[in-house]
């Protein structure tokens, strides 16, 4: 990237910094908690703000209320912005989600206040739910696009299309956001950069399988236990089998930096009628995290067989096994390398530290792009870890210097990927 182009981006973002911060603050001030998932008002405000900034149409995809309800939400509206530069070239999608987890307890500041303080160690810091995960990247990606338009005005040759995909259902899996945009052919990108943090390029992440297991027996009086079929006793066999399997999983190591082993957690148990009644039904909820080397589908088949085998010797016991959610891992596809190289190069220049390429053990809706064969990485504004930002916790925050530097990284990366011939 010519020094003049970098200088142009820096000068532009310096001039625009206050406007960029005000834009982010306006997004934080509109609640978009999911659950309950009534997110269209937040999308409408984002739409209004974007049209005030860009001399471009902001397309809206209003998800039918019945479809939103089926996916556990009240209202969802997706936003798409498209800008062509030159001729030919890649179509690069920049995706961030505007739905957030509810604030919860423990906040010392208004979770919707977008309050800014001047911290002696970190400079200006904004507080608010979603300010890091991931409303910040609405601002990152919007101003990266604006910076590209500035480069074009100064004669920097660029070829390709940049699309902003701002969606609102990541907290429930992304089926109504990225997956819908791709399946409905509302967008056909060739590369994707999705919301992330500034100090690493994320190239892979775990998948996740949620299952419900209902163990059915027969109630009976506790004074005569043989009059019933004890569902809890059978559920104990299931639990023992699951925990033995968890120990086996801990021996399987991922080759992806930042990701260790598959995990299995029994997160919820419900059952029984009363103290003096043989329990007739016990329900278990399972969380199985799959590493990138695994198939979530195969993990599900393995668990089903394990659970069925655990109670096969118990007459009168029946099972109901249901998939609640399945998210495949994010895989690093071959053509992701050029995005990774560009992001690392510019991030190391902007932040002055080594920028690793790594995986993360959580899962995101970026996987929908990868599953569609689109090379995808995660990069955006924020500190080294989710914990540093209090992501999903009280007093979620963002260092505004990270926002400005990450925006420059994304803008310069896009310019590299769209170099004119």
C-alpha positions, 0 to 999 in steps of 0.5 A: 500500500503506497504511503500516500494512500495510508496517509490519506486514510489516516487524515480522513479518519482523523477528521471523521473520528468524532462523527464515527464515535457519535454514530456508534453512540447512537447505535448503543442508545437503541436497545436491541436485546435478544432475547426478547429479540425485538430488533427492527427498531434498532435496524430502523435507527441504523438505516436512518443514520447510514442514509445520512452518511452515505450517498447510497441506498440502504437496502432492507430485508424485513424478515416475516414476523412468522419466520422471526417467531419460529426462530425465537425472535419478535422482529428482524430487519437486515440492512445491506449497503453496496458500493462498486469501485471500478470494474470487475474484482471481488465482492467483499462482505463486511458483516456485523450484528446489532443484536445483543445479550440483555445487560444483566446485573452488575452495571455501574454505568447506564448500559444504553448510555454510551458514556465516554470516560478518559481512562489514564491507561487506555484513553477514551473508552465508551461503555454500553451493551453491544459497544464491543460485540458488535455494534462497534463494527457497524462503525468500523466497516462503515467508515472503512467504506467511507475511507475507500470512497475518499481514496477513490476521490484521490485517484487510487485505483480500486476494482470490486464491490464492498457490501455492508451486511448489518444483521440482528440475530447472531445471538440466536444463531444467524439463520435470519441474518447471514444465512438468509441473505445468502440463501435468498440470493440477496448477496453473493460475496466472494470474500467476507470479513466479520466482526472481531477484535483488533489484536488477532485475525480469527481464521477458525472457530468451534462449532456448537451442538445443543441437544435435549434428551428426555428420559421417560419412565413411569411414576410410582409411590416412593413407598413401593419403588418397584411400582414405577420405572425410575427415569432419574436412575436411567438418566444417571446412566446417561450422565455417566456415559456422557461424562466418560465421553467428555474425558475421551474428548479431552484427549483430542487436540485441535491443530488450530492455535487458540482452540484446544479440545472438544468440550461437552457440558450438561447445562440443565437438568429438570425432572421428578414430580415430588419427593415421595414419587418415583420420577417419571421423566428427566430432561437434560440439555447438552452443549457439545463444542466441536473443534474445526477438525470435527463434523458437528453432524458426526458428533450428534450421531455419536452422542445419540448412539452413546445415549441410546446404548446407556439405557438399552438394558433398562426395560420400560425406559424410553428416550426422546432426543432432539437437536436444539441447534447445530452450528458447524465450525468456521473453517479457514478456506484456501483463499482466506490467506490473502485477507489474512496477510493483508489484515496482519500486515496493516494491523501490525503497522497500525498497532505496533505489535505482533498480530497472530492468526488464531481460532477461538472456542466460541462460535459466530454467525460468520460460519454461514459464509464459510459454509457457503464456500466463501473464504471468511475471517473475523477482524474488527474493533476491540481488545485482545480478548472478550474478557478485556471488553467485558463482552456479554458482561457488565460494563462492556466497553471499547477503547476508542483508539482501537476503533480508529486503528481497526478502521484504518486496518480494514480500509487498507486491507480492502484497498489491497484486495481491490487493487486496480490492474 
